[in-house]
Amino acid sequence: MTIFNKSTNALKWCTYANLSMLAFCLIAMFVDDRMLLGESVWLKPTKFAVSIAVYCVTIALLFQVYPYSDQLKKWLSRTIGWVLILEIPLVMVQAGRGVRSHFNTETGLDSMIFGWMGILIFINTLVLFILMVTAFFKKLNTTILMQRAIQFGWLGMIVSIAAGQIMIANMGHSVGVPDGGAGMPVTHWSTEGGDWRAVHFLGMHGIQILPLLAYFLEKNVWKNSRLIIWGVGMIYLTFIGWIFMRTQAGIPFLTI
């Protein structure tokens, strides 16, 4: 299966750019031992680079089943691509300076960078809402099973976006404890209080997991495939809704 084509060329270059920045951040993590909020200053841009690369591939694959003209796909791809190519260097600049990239308004430069990141993500979110509306109100060029999986994935994304907005409103990601306390390995989600990053992550990646499940079911011709997608989709939404409420109450995702 070809992931990118002429109409999604911008997403291809955004993926390559983020993989290049990922390589840089991984090297920087080994040669730069500075820490920030209990983790390497380069961990956040590393995670962002991976997430954005996966996101670009996901959107490129989704565009293959969306009933858009090549021109509209090209315009949306360029919007997403340029927005995210500009986003990760801002995170990297702050990592290089040894300061927080998010929720940081300590200096004029910090405020400007955080503000620009907010604008860029807002533009990306507008594009996402176009894709969400299309998935619910138009027939995609795919099976009913795959379209239902995509719809469940977008519902999870709405929860993820809500968690992101709550973090911005609170100027932090932890609930009941300060940011930067004890956290889980790699993700560093708080193990002492609620952490909106867990909800943000879980809601964001349903759009990959559920369509992959639908693809697997179709390839292997499983009986009751629609029932499985409905069941898994409802369990997924119930789970992230439960994690949302626990986070709001200040309960950690895990206490390991």
N, C-alpha and C positions, 0 to 999 in steps of 0.2 A: 504493500500500500504506500502510495506517495503521500507524504505529509503536506508538503508545500507545493504551490503552483504559482503561476504569474500573478494571480489576484492576492495571494498571501505572502508575496516576496518580502514585504516589510517585517512580517512576523518571523520569517526565516533569519533575517539579519539581526533582529532583536534577540533571537535565541542564541545565535553565534556570539553576539556581543556579551550576553550574560554568561555564557560558558567561558569566554575569555576572562571576564572579570572574576568568575568563580575560581579559575586557576590562579589568578593573581592573589585572591583573598586566602586561598589555601596555603600558598607559599608564605604570604605575610603572617599567617597564624603561627608558622613554625619559626620565623625569624624575629617576630615582634611579640614579646611576652607581656605587653601591657594589658591590664584587666580593667573592665568597666562593669559595674553592677554585678560582680561575681563571675564574669565570663570574658573571654578574649574580645578585644575591641573589634576584631575582624569576624567574629561569629555571626553577627547580625547581617552584614553585607553578604556573607557566604550563604546564609539561609535565604536571603532575598534573591540572590542570583539563581539559586536552584529553583525556587518557587516561580520566578518570572519565566525561566526557560520552560518549565513544565506547563505553565499557563499559556505561553505562546503556542506551543505544540497543540495543546488542547483546543484553543480557539481556531487554529488552522484546520484541525480535523473536523470541528463542528461546522465550520463554513462549508465543508463539502456536502452537508445535507441541508443547509439553509437555502430557502428559495429566493436568494438575492441575486441581482445582476452582478456580473463580474466587476462592473464599475463601483457598485456599492461595497462589495467585498474588499476591493482594493482600497477604497476610501476609509472604511472601518479598520482595515488591517494597518494602514499607515498611521491612523490616529492612535491605535493601541501601541504599535511598534515604537513610534517616536516618543510617546508619553513614557513608556517603560525604559527605553534606552536612556532617557534623561533622568529617570528616577533613581536607578541604582548608583550612578556616580555621586549623587548627592549623599546617599548613605555612606559611600566609601570615603568621601571627603571628611565627613564627621568622624568616621572610624580613624582616619589618618590623624585627625586633630585630637583623638582620644576623648571625644565627648559624645553624648547621646545624640542620635539623629532624630528621634521622635520625642515629642512632648518636651522639647528643649527650647526655652525662650530666654535663656540667661544672658545672651548678648544680642546685639542687633543682627549679626551674621547668623547666629543660631535661629533666631526668629524668622529671618528671611528664608533660610533653607527649609525649615519646617513648614513654612507657609507655602513655598513652591511645591514641596512634596504633596501637601494637601490638595493644591490645585490640580496637579497631575493625576492623582488618584481619583479626584472628583470627575475629571474628564473620562478616565477609564471606566468609572462606575456608570456614567451616562450611556456609554456604548454597551455595557453589560445589560442595562435595563432594556435597550432596544432588542438585544438577543432574547432576553427573558420573555418580553411581550410577544415576540414572534413565535416562540416555542409553544405558547399557550393559545394563541389566536389564529395561527396558520398551520397548515399541514406541511411538515418538513419532508424533504425528499428521502425518506427512510421508512422503516417499519413502525407500526404503532408501538411495538415493544420498545424500540430504541427511543422514540419520541417521549414515551412515558418516563423512561430512565433519565432523559435529559431534563424533563420537567421537574422531577424530584431533585435532581442535582441543582437546578436553579433555585428551588425553594430553600435548599440548604445554603446557597450563596446569599440569599436575602438575610438569613440569620447571621452569616459571617459579616455582611456589610453593617448590620445593626450593631454587632459587637465592636466593629471598628469605630463606628460613630460614638459609642459609649466611651471607648478609650480616649478619643479626641476630646469629648466633653469633660472627662475627668482628668485629662492630662496625665494619664498613667494607665497601666494595664492590671495592676493588682487591686484586690478588694479586701479590705480589712487589715491589710499589712502594707508596709512601704514596698515600692519596687526595688528589686535587687537583693531580696532575702534568699533563703534556702529554696532551691528549685530542682526540678527533675534533670537528669542528664540530657545533654544536647539541646532540648527545647527550653530548659530553664523555667518552665512553668512553675509557679509558686507551689510549694508543698506545705505552706503554712496558712494560706488564704486563697480566696478565689483569684482566678487569672483569666481575663477576657481573651488572651491569646489562644487558649485552648479552644474556646468556642469559635473564634475567628478561623483557626486552622481546620477544625472539623467541618465547619460549614463550607469552607472554601473548596475542599477536595472531594466532595460528593459528585461534582460535575465530571471528575475523572473516574471515580470508582463505580458509580452506577451505570454509565454507558459501557464501561469495560465488562461489567457483569452481563449486561444485555447482549453485547457482542459474543461473549462466551456461550450464553444460552442459545443464541441463534446458530452459532457454528456447530454446536453439539446437539442441536435439535432436541432440547429438553422438553418433556411434557409439562404442562402447566407453567410455561415460562412467564406468562402475564401475571399469574398469581404470585410467582416468586418475586418479580420486580415490584409488584404492589406491596408484598409483605416486607421485603428488604427496604423499600423506600419508606414505608411507614415506620418501621423499626428505626431506621436512620434518623428520620425527622423527630421521632419521639425521644431518641437518645440525645440529640443535640439540644432539644428543648429542655430536657432534664438537666443537662450540663449547664445550660444557660441559667436556669433557676438556681442551681447549686452555686454557680459563680456569683450570681447576684446576692446570694446569702453569705458570701465569703467563705464557701467551702472549697477546698482545693480539688483539682481533678484527680490527683493521686497524692498519697502522703508518704511515698517511699523516700 
